[in-house]
């Protein structure tokens, strides 16, 4: 994909990538601390979804 992003767009994209990364880490940590099996699954599913968001956003930079 040949896309020319402005400096502002790149900054926003970088900020969102950082947010998505933080959410993945947070929900993986929550999952690791859960004693309830269903809650652990849910936390991992949420982390997976944010990882997908991160991967999609990274695709805009390639």
C-alpha positions, 0 to 999 in steps of 0.5 A: 500500500503506497500511502503518504501520511502527514506528520500529524497522522504518523504521530496519531498512529504511533500513539494508538499503537502504544495504546494497543500495545499497553492494552495487550500487556494489561489484559495478558497480565489480568489473564495471568492473575485470574483464577476463574477460567472463564475470566482468563479466557475472556481476558485473553480474547480481549488481548488477542483483539487488541493485538489484531488492532495493533497488527492492522495499524502496523500494516499502514506503516508498511 
